[in-house]
Amino acid sequence: MQNTVEYRLDALHQISQRKLGEILKKIPGKKELIIDPVLMKPLECITGVQFLRSHGVDKIFKFEKSGVSCVNSQLVYMIYSDLITAKYVCNQINASIHQNHQNSYNLILVPSDLVAIQQLLEEEGVHGILTVHIFPWELIRLDGGVMSYELPGLFKMLFVDGDRSMLPAVARSLWSLQLLLGRIPLTLTQGRFSLQVRTMVDTLCNELGTSDKADSDISCMLVVDRDVDYASVLLTPVTYVGLLDEVFGISSGTIELDSRVTGNQDGAREKINYQLSSTDAIYNEIKNRHFSDVFPFLSSKTKEMQSEYNRSCNVALQEMKHYVATELRKVTALKRSLAYHIGACEVIIGEMGHRYESLHQVEKNMLEGRNKRENFSYVEECLATSGKLTSLRLLCLLALTQDGLSVDEATLLKTQFLHCCGYEHLVTFHNLEKLGLLTPQGMGTNPGNTSSGASDAAGKLAGRVAQVVSQLPKRTGAFQAFAYKLKLFPEASEEYDLKQPKDPGYVFGGLYVPVVCRLVSLLIKKELSPEEIVKLGPSIGTTSWAKKPGDWDMNRMFPRCGDKWVMNYVEIGFLLAGGRLKEMARTGHPDTMPVLLIQGLLRVNHRIFIYT
C-alpha cells in the first residue's frame, strides 16, 4: 500500500505540471516569462527549464519593480495572488504602453484569483489589455512525506490582516488530495481557520464529488492553526535540520550555501542552492540526529571514504575500469555532500556554539515559569549581542509563557529594542500585539467616566504591582497549566537520552513536545476518543466524520501488534499558516509526519506532513 501512496503523491506533481502546460499553450508563439522571485524555488519543484522551453518560453526573467528589458512581444508575468505585486505589474504594463510597445500581456496568478486584483486591473486601465490566467497548483512534495502548498504570506494574511481569501485555495488542495487517496473518514480540527477549511472541503466534496475509492488510503487528518502552538516556533531546536533552518534558512527544501561552506578561496561570495533530500545519503542519516551526534558520524564517514579511496588506488587495471564506470560518480557526489555538511556544521558552531547552552537554559526556565528576573536580564543582553531576531523570539517566548508582560517590562524592552534596531519596528510590535504574543498584563479597558490621568496612574500602579508580584513564588500560569494538562513537558530522568530519544520532545533538547505531536499520539494510542482529543486544545476543536462513527472500525484503523501500534493507513498532519522543519523532525524518520513516537514505539506504513 505504501508504494501505491507514493505513486499517487507523485501524481500531484504531474497534475500541477499539466495545469501549467495548458496555460502556456493558450499563449501562442515565443514568450518571455517574468517570474516573481518568491515563486522561483517552488516552481523549480514542479517543473524545469526544459519543460518551459518545450511550451514556447524563450527567456526567463526575475520580476523586478523597476522592470525588465524584453525582446519578444509576448510577455507573461507569473506572481502570487498579491495586490501590491499586481500593482507593480500594472505600472510596468502602462509604462510599456506609453512607449508605444506593441506587446501582448498575460498574467498568471498563483494559486487563485482575487476580486481585489480584478478591481485593480480595471482601475489601472489594463483589464482589457492583460489576459489573466489562474494556476491553482497542487500540494508540492518536498521530500518523502513532507508536502507544502507554498504560501509564504498566509500567516500574515490570516492572523495579522484577518484576510481569509486564500482559504478556498487551501481547501481545494486538500480536496484534490482526497480525490487521489480517497475521502478521509475522520477529520479533526484545532482553530477557527482550520474549522473553516474543513467546512470548505466538505462543501467541495458535496458539490464537485469525491473519489470512487471504497476505502481511503488516509485514516485520519488533523488540521491545526499555527496560533495553537506558538512555542514550537519560538524555541531553538537541537537537531541538525532544525539548526540548518536557524542559521541558513530553508526555502522549498533548499538552502543557500556561501563561501563559508563551499570553501571558495577566490573571494567569490556567490551562493549555491543545495537541495535537502532523502536521496542524499549523508543528509538522510544526520538530518534528525541531535547535533552533538552529527560530527562523530561525519568523522567516521570521512575515515570510511578515505579507506575506500586507499583501497581503490591498489586495485588492478580491470577493477579500476569497473570502479570508474560504476562507482566514481556516486563517490564524487558523496564526497561533495560530506564536504558541504561538514562546512555547514562548522558555520552552525560558529554562529550558535558560544551562546547555545545559556540560550537553552533560559528557554527551559521560561517554559517552566522560573527565574523571571534572570530571563528578563538575558533578553536585555541579547539585544546587544545576538541580533534582533533572537531577541524578539525570546521576548515573545517570555510573554507567552508568563501570560504577558507587565506594563513597565513591556515598555522597557520595547524601548530598548527600538533604540537598538530602529523605529521602523514599531509596526512589528503592533503586529505582535495583534497576534497576542506581546500582550501587557493588567491592561484593562478605560471606563467612560475615568479621566485619562487617573487611568495612566492606575496603569502604572498596576504595572508596578505586577512586577513585584512576579518576583513572588509564582502560581502555575495559563501556558504551564495547558502544557501540564497535555503533558507537553517530557518527563526528565537520568535515562533520558537525546541521542536515542523515546519521545518527540528530543528535538528541543527534552524541553517541550509540540501540540500536534501530542494530539495525534493520543489518537493513535487510543488513550482518548477523537471527540475528547479536540477538546484538549486551547482553541476551537471539532471532529468531522465522513460517515457515521459506527461505520468505521477504529481498531482496524489503528490496530495493536504486541506492544506497538500499527497504522494501516496514511496519517496526515496539516499545519495551517506555517510549519517548520523542527516540527517535521519529531520522529526517527524526519521525512515523515512528526507526530508519531519514535524508536519502535509505533510502526507506520506511511506518514504525511503538510504545511502552508
C-alpha positions in Angstrom: 0.0 0.0 0.0 2.9 2.3 0.7 4.1 2.0 -2.9 0.5 2.9 -4.1 0.5 6.0 -1.9 4.0 7.1 -3.1 2.8 6.7 -6.7 -0.4 8.8 -6.1 1.5 11.5 -4.3 3.9 11.8 -7.3 0.8 12.3 -9.4 0.2 15.7 -7.7 3.4 16.9 -9.4 2.2 15.7 -12.8 -1.1 17.4 -12.3 0.5 20.7 -11.5 2.8 20.4 -14.4 -0.1 19.7 -16.8 -2.0 22.7 -15.5 0.9 25.0 -16.2 1.4 23.4 -19.6 -2.2 24.1 -20.6 -1.9 27.7 -19.6 1.3 28.2 -21.7 -0.4 26.5 -24.7 -3.1 29.1 -24.6 -0.4 31.8 -25.2 0.8 31.2 -28.8 4.3 31.8 -30.1 7.5 32.5 -28.3 7.1 34.2 -25.0 9.2 35.7 -22.2 8.3 34.5 -18.7 8.8 37.1 -15.9 8.6 35.3 -12.5 8.1 36.7 -9.0 11.3 35.8 -7.1 9.3 34.3 -4.3 7.9 31.8 -6.8 11.3 30.7 -8.2 12.1 27.8 -5.8 8.5 26.4 -5.6 8.3 26.4 -9.4 11.6 24.5 -9.6 9.9 21.8 -7.5 7.2 21.5 -10.1 8.9 21.9 -13.4 12.2 22.7 -15.1 13.6 24.9 -17.8 13.4 22.1 -20.4 9.6 21.8 -19.8 9.2 25.6 -20.1 11.2 25.7 -23.4 9.0 22.9 -24.9 6.0 25.2 -24.2 7.4 28.2 -26.1 9.2 30.1 -23.2 12.2 31.7 -24.9 13.7 33.6 -21.9 13.1 33.7 -18.2 13.5 36.8 -16.1 13.2 37.6 -12.4 10.5 40.1 -11.7 11.8 43.5 -10.6 9.9 46.6 -9.6 12.0 48.7 -12.0 11.0 46.5 -14.9 13.0 44.2 -17.2 14.2 44.6 -20.8 12.4 42.1 -23.1 12.8 41.2 -26.7 9.8 39.2 -27.6 6.3 40.7 -27.8 4.6 38.1 -25.7 5.2 38.9 -22.1 3.9 36.5 -19.4 4.0 37.6 -15.7 3.8 34.9 -13.0 3.1 36.2 -9.5 1.4 35.2 -6.3 -2.1 36.5 -5.8 -0.8 39.6 -4.1 -2.3 43.1 -4.6 0.9 45.0 -4.2 2.8 42.9 -6.7 -0.1 43.1 -9.1 0.1 46.9 -8.8 3.8 46.8 -9.9 2.8 44.7 -12.9 0.2 47.2 -13.9 2.8 50.0 -13.6 5.2 48.2 -16.0 2.4 47.5 -18.5 1.2 51.1 -18.5 4.8 52.3 -18.9 5.3 50.0 -21.9 2.1 51.2 -23.5 3.1 54.8 -23.1 6.3 53.9 -25.0 4.2 52.6 -27.9 5.4 49.0 -27.5 3.1 46.6 -29.3 3.3 43.8 -26.8 0.8 41.1 -25.7 0.5 40.8 -21.9 -0.5 37.8 -19.8 -0.7 37.4 -16.1 -0.6 34.1 -14.3 -1.9 34.3 -10.7 -0.8 31.6 -8.2 -2.8 29.9 -6.7 -6.2 31.7 -7.1 -7.9 34.8 -8.5 -8.9 37.7 -6.2 -11.7 40.2 -6.6 -9.4 42.9 -5.4 -6.9 42.2 -8.1 -9.6 42.3 -10.8 -10.8 45.6 -9.5 -7.2 46.9 -9.5 -6.8 45.9 -13.2 -9.9 47.9 -14.0 -8.7 50.9 -12.1 -5.3 50.9 -13.8 -6.9 50.6 -17.2 -5.2 47.3 -18.2 -8.2 44.9 -17.8 -8.9 44.6 -21.5 -5.2 44.6 -22.4 -4.0 42.0 -19.9 -5.1 38.4 -20.1 -5.4 36.8 -16.7 -4.8 33.0 -16.1 -5.1 31.1 -12.9 -2.6 28.4 -11.9 -4.0 26.5 -8.9 -1.0 24.2 -8.3 -1.4 21.2 -6.2 0.5 20.4 -3.0 4.2 20.3 -3.6 6.1 17.3 -2.4 9.4 18.5 -1.0 10.8 15.3 0.4 9.3 11.9 1.3 6.1 12.6 3.2 6.7 16.3 3.6 4.4 18.4 1.4 3.7 22.1 1.2 1.3 24.4 -0.5 4.0 27.1 -0.5 2.0 30.2 0.6 4.7 32.2 2.5 2.4 35.1 3.2 -0.6 33.1 4.5 0.3 33.5 8.2 0.3 37.3 8.0 -2.9 37.3 5.9 -4.8 35.2 8.4 -3.6 36.2 11.8 -2.5 39.8 11.3 -4.6 41.2 8.5 -7.6 38.9 9.0 -7.7 38.2 5.3 -9.2 34.8 4.5 -9.2 35.0 0.7 -6.6 32.2 0.4 -8.5 29.6 2.5 -10.6 28.4 -0.5 -7.3 27.6 -2.4 -6.0 25.6 0.6 -9.3 23.7 0.9 -9.2 22.9 -2.8 -5.7 21.4 -2.4 -7.0 19.1 0.3 -10.0 18.2 -1.8 -7.7 17.3 -4.7 -5.6 15.1 -2.4 -8.7 13.2 -1.3 -9.6 12.6 -5.0 -6.3 10.7 -5.3 -6.3 8.9 -2.0 -10.0 8.7 -1.1 -12.3 10.5 1.2 -10.8 10.9 4.6 -13.1 9.2 7.1 -12.0 11.3 10.2 -11.0 14.9 10.3 -10.0 16.7 13.4 -9.6 20.5 13.5 -8.0 22.8 16.1 -8.5 26.5 15.5 -11.1 28.8 13.8 -9.4 28.8 10.4 -9.0 25.1 10.4 -12.7 24.7 11.0 -13.4 26.9 8.0 -11.1 24.9 5.8 -12.7 21.7 6.9 -16.2 23.1 6.1 -15.0 24.2 2.6 -13.5 20.8 1.9 -16.9 19.2 2.9 -18.7 21.6 0.6 -16.3 20.8 -2.3 -16.9 17.1 -1.8 -20.6 17.5 -1.8 -20.7 19.8 -4.9 -17.8 18.5 -7.0 -17.8 14.9 -6.0 -15.3 12.6 -4.2 -13.1 9.7 -5.1 -14.8 6.5 -6.1 -12.4 4.5 -3.8 -14.4 2.4 -1.3 -11.7 2.7 1.4 -9.5 5.7 1.8 -5.7 5.4 2.0 -5.9 8.0 4.7 -7.1 7.1 8.1 -7.3 10.5 9.7 -6.4 14.1 9.1 -5.6 16.7 11.8 -5.8 20.3 10.7 -4.2 22.8 13.2 -4.0 26.6 13.2 -0.5 28.0 13.7 -1.6 30.0 16.7 -2.5 26.9 18.6 1.2 26.3 19.4 3.5 29.3 19.0 6.0 27.8 21.4 7.2 25.3 18.8 8.1 28.2 16.5 9.9 30.2 19.2 12.0 27.5 20.8 15.5 26.7 19.5 16.0 23.1 18.2 18.8 20.7 18.8 18.6 18.6 15.6 20.8 19.1 12.6 18.0 20.1 10.2 16.5 22.4 12.8 19.8 24.2 13.2 20.3 24.4 9.4 17.0 26.3 9.3 18.0 28.5 12.1 21.3 29.5 10.6 20.9 29.3 6.8 17.1 29.3 6.3 15.4 26.5 4.3 13.0 27.5 1.5 11.1 24.9 -0.6 13.5 22.2 0.6 16.7 24.1 -0.4 19.4 26.1 1.4 21.8 28.7 0.1 25.4 27.9 0.9 28.1 30.7 0.7 31.9 30.5 0.6 32.0 29.7 4.4 30.6 26.2 3.4 31.8 25.8 -0.2 35.3 26.8 0.6 35.9 29.1 -2.3 39.2 31.0 -1.7 38.9 33.4 -4.6 36.8 35.9 -2.7 33.6 35.0 -4.6 30.5 35.5 -2.5 28.1 33.8 -4.9 25.7 31.4 -3.1 24.8 28.0 -4.4 21.4 26.3 -3.9 21.7 22.9 -2.3 18.7 20.6 -2.3 18.0 18.9 1.0 16.6 15.5 0.1 16.4 12.0 1.4 18.2 10.9 -1.8 21.3 12.5 -0.3 22.7 9.5 1.8 24.6 11.7 4.2 21.7 14.1 4.8 19.3 11.3 5.2 21.4 9.8 8.0 22.0 13.0 10.0 19.0 15.3 9.4 17.2 14.3 12.6 20.1 13.5 14.8 21.0 15.5 17.9 23.6 18.0 16.7 26.2 16.7 19.1 25.9 13.3 17.3 26.4 14.7 13.8 30.1 15.4 13.8 31.1 11.9 15.1 29.1 10.4 12.2 30.6 12.7 9.6 34.1 12.0 11.0 33.5 8.2 10.7 32.1 8.6 7.2 35.2 10.6 6.2 37.5 7.9 7.5 35.5 5.3 5.7 35.7 7.2 2.4 39.5 7.7 2.9 39.9 4.0 3.5 37.8 3.2 0.3 40.0 5.6 -1.7 43.2 4.0 -0.5 41.8 0.6 -1.4 40.9 1.8 -4.9 44.4 3.0 -5.5 45.8 -0.5 -5.2 43.4 -2.4 -7.5 44.2 -4.0 -10.8 43.5 -2.1 -14.1 40.3 -4.1 -14.9 38.9 -3.4 -11.4 39.8 0.3 -11.8 37.9 0.5 -15.0 34.9 -1.1 -13.3 35.2 1.3 -10.4 35.3 4.4 -12.7 32.3 3.1 -14.7 30.1 2.2 -11.8 31.2 3.9 -8.5 33.2 7.0 -9.3 30.2 9.3 -9.9 28.4 8.1 -6.8 31.6 8.5 -4.7 32.1 12.0 -6.1 28.6 13.1 -5.1 29.0 11.6 -1.7 32.3 13.4 -1.1 30.7 16.7 -2.2 27.8 16.2 0.1 30.1 15.3 3.0 32.2 18.4 2.5 29.0 20.6 2.4 27.6 19.1 5.6 30.9 19.4 7.5 31.2 23.1 6.4 27.6 23.7 7.4 28.3 22.2 10.9 31.3 24.5 11.3 29.2 27.5 10.4 26.4 26.5 12.9 29.0 26.1 15.7 30.5 29.5 14.8 27.1 31.1 14.8 25.5 29.5 17.8 28.1 27.5 19.7 29.1 30.3 22.1 25.6 31.0 23.3 23.6 27.8 22.8 23.9 26.4 26.4 22.8 29.6 28.0 20.0 30.1 25.5 18.8 26.5 26.1 18.8 27.1 29.9 16.9 30.3 29.6 14.2 28.7 27.3 13.8 26.0 29.9 13.3 28.5 32.7 10.7 30.4 30.6 8.8 27.2 29.8 8.7 26.2 33.5 7.9 29.8 34.6 11.0 30.1 36.8 13.8 32.8 37.3 11.8 35.6 35.7 14.4 38.2 36.7 17.3 36.3 35.1 15.2 35.6 32.0 14.4 39.3 31.6 18.1 40.3 32.0 19.1 37.7 29.4 16.7 39.2 26.9 18.2 42.6 27.5 21.6 41.2 27.0 20.6 39.6 23.7 19.5 42.9 22.3 23.2 44.0 22.3 24.8 40.6 21.4 22.6 38.3 19.5 20.7 40.4 16.9 17.1 41.4 16.6 15.5 38.1 15.5 16.9 36.1 18.5 15.9 38.9 20.9 12.4 39.2 19.5 11.8 35.5 19.7 12.9 35.3 23.3 10.8 38.4 24.1 7.7 36.7 22.6 8.5 33.4 24.4 8.9 35.2 27.7 5.5 37.0 27.2 3.8 33.7 26.0 4.9 31.6 28.9 4.1 34.1 31.7 0.8 35.2 30.3 2.0 38.6 29.1 4.5 41.2 30.4 3.9 43.9 33.0 3.4 47.4 31.6 6.8 48.6 32.8 8.6 45.5 31.4 6.9 45.7 28.0 7.7 49.4 27.8 11.3 49.0 28.8 12.0 46.1 26.4 10.2 47.7 23.6 12.1 51.0 24.0 15.5 49.2 24.2 14.6 47.1 21.1 13.6 50.2 19.1 16.7 52.1 20.1 18.9 49.2 19.1 17.2 48.1 15.9 15.3 51.1 14.6 11.9 52.7 15.0 10.6 51.1 11.8 9.9 48.1 14.0 7.0 49.9 15.7 4.9 48.1 13.1 6.4 44.8 14.2 5.4 45.4 17.8 1.9 46.4 16.7 1.5 43.2 14.7 2.8 41.1 17.6 0.2 42.7 19.9 -2.5 41.8 17.4 -1.3 38.2 17.5 -1.4 38.1 21.3 2.3 37.4 21.6 3.1 40.7 23.4 0.0 41.4 25.4 0.9 43.5 28.5 -0.5 42.4 31.9 -3.1 44.5 33.7 -4.3 46.3 30.6 -8.0 46.8 31.1 -10.5 49.0 29.3 -10.8 52.6 30.3 -14.2 53.3 31.9 -16.2 56.0 30.4 -16.2 58.2 33.5 -12.5 57.8 34.4 -10.1 60.6 33.4 -7.1 59.9 31.3 -4.7 61.0 34.0 -6.3 58.7 36.5 -6.2 55.9 34.0 -2.5 56.4 33.3 -1.7 56.5 37.1 -3.7 53.3 37.6 -2.0 51.6 34.7 1.5 52.5 36.1 0.4 51.3 39.6 -0.9 48.0 38.1 2.4 47.6 36.2 4.5 48.0 39.4 2.2 45.7 41.4 2.5 43.1 38.6 6.3 43.5 38.6 6.5 43.0 42.4 4.1 40.0 42.4 6.1 38.4 39.6 9.1 38.1 42.0 7.0 36.1 44.5 6.6 32.3 44.2 4.6 32.1 41.0 1.5 30.0 40.7 1.1 28.0 37.5 0.2 30.2 34.6 -2.2 29.5 31.8 0.6 28.3 29.5 2.1 25.9 32.1 -1.4 24.7 33.0 -2.2 23.8 29.4 1.2 22.2 28.9 0.9 20.0 32.1 -2.7 19.1 31.0 -1.5 17.9 27.6 1.8 16.5 29.0 3.9 18.7 26.7 6.9 18.7 29.1 8.7 15.4 28.8 9.5 13.5 32.0 13.0 14.3 33.0 15.1 11.4 34.2 18.7 10.3 34.1 17.8 7.7 31.5 16.6 10.4 29.0 19.0 10.1 26.1 18.8 12.8 23.4 20.8 10.7 21.0 18.5 7.7 21.4 15.2 9.5 22.1 11.9 7.9 23.1 9.5 10.9 22.7 9.2 13.8 20.2 10.5 16.3 22.8 14.1 15.5 22.0 14.0 18.0 19.1 14.0 20.8 21.8 16.5 19.1 24.0 13.8 17.3 26.1 12.1 20.6 27.0 8.8 20.5 25.1 6.6 18.3 22.9 4.7 20.1 20.1 0.9 20.2 20.5 0.4 18.4 17.1 2.6 15.6 18.2 0.8 15.1 21.4 -2.7 15.2 19.9 -2.0 12.6 17.3 -0.1 10.3 19.6 -3.1 10.3 21.9 -5.3 9.4 18.9 -3.1 6.6 17.7 -2.6 5.1 21.1 -6.4 5.4 21.6 -5.9 6.9 25.1 -8.8 9.3 24.3 -11.6 9.4 21.8 -11.4 11.8 18.8 -14.1 14.0 20.4 -12.1 14.2 23.7 -8.8 14.9 22.0 -10.0 18.0 20.1 -11.4 19.4 23.4 -7.9 19.4 24.8 -6.7 22.2 22.5 -6.7 25.8 23.5 -8.8 26.9 20.6 -11.9 25.7 18.7 -11.8 21.9 18.4 -14.1 20.0 16.1 -14.5 16.4 14.9 -15.9 15.5 11.5 -16.7 12.0 10.2 -17.2 11.4 6.5 -19.5 8.6 7.6 -21.1 7.8 10.9 -18.5 6.9 13.5 -20.0 3.4 13.9 -19.3 2.7 10.2 -15.6 2.9 10.9 -13.7 0.4 13.0 -11.1 2.3 15.0 -9.4 -1.0 15.8 -8.9 -1.6 12.1 -7.7 1.9 11.5 -5.2 1.8 14.5 -4.6 -1.9 15.4 -2.2 -3.0 18.0 0.6 -5.6 17.4 2.2 -6.7 20.6 3.5 -3.6 22.4 3.4 -1.5 19.3 0.7 0.4 17.5 0.4 -0.1 13.8 -1.2 2.3 11.3 -2.8 0.6 8.3 -3.4 3.9 6.6 -1.8 7.2 6.0 -1.9 9.8 8.7 -1.9 13.5 7.7 -0.9 16.4 9.9 -1.8 19.8 8.3 -0.4 23.0 9.9 -2.4 25.9 8.6 -0.4 29.1 8.0 3.1 27.9 8.7 5.1 24.8 9.7 8.7 24.4 10.4 11.2 21.7 9.8 11.6 21.5 13.6 8.0 20.1 13.7 8.7 17.7 10.9 11.7 16.1 12.7 9.8 14.7 15.6 10.2 11.1 14.6 13.1 8.8 13.8 12.3 9.4 10.2 12.4 13.1 9.5 10.8 13.0 6.1 7.6 11.8 7.7 4.9 13.2 9.8 6.3 14.4 13.2 3.5 13.4 15.5 4.4 9.7 15.9 6.6 8.5 18.7 10.0 7.1 17.6 12.4 4.3 18.1 9.9 1.5 17.5 7.1 2.7 19.8 4.9 3.0 16.6 5.2 1.2 13.3 3.6 3.1 10.5 3.2 2.3 6.8 3.3 5.9 5.7 3.0 9.4 7.2 2.4 12.8 5.5 3.1 16.2 7.0 1.6 19.2 5.1 2.1 22.9 5.8 1.3 26.1 4.0 
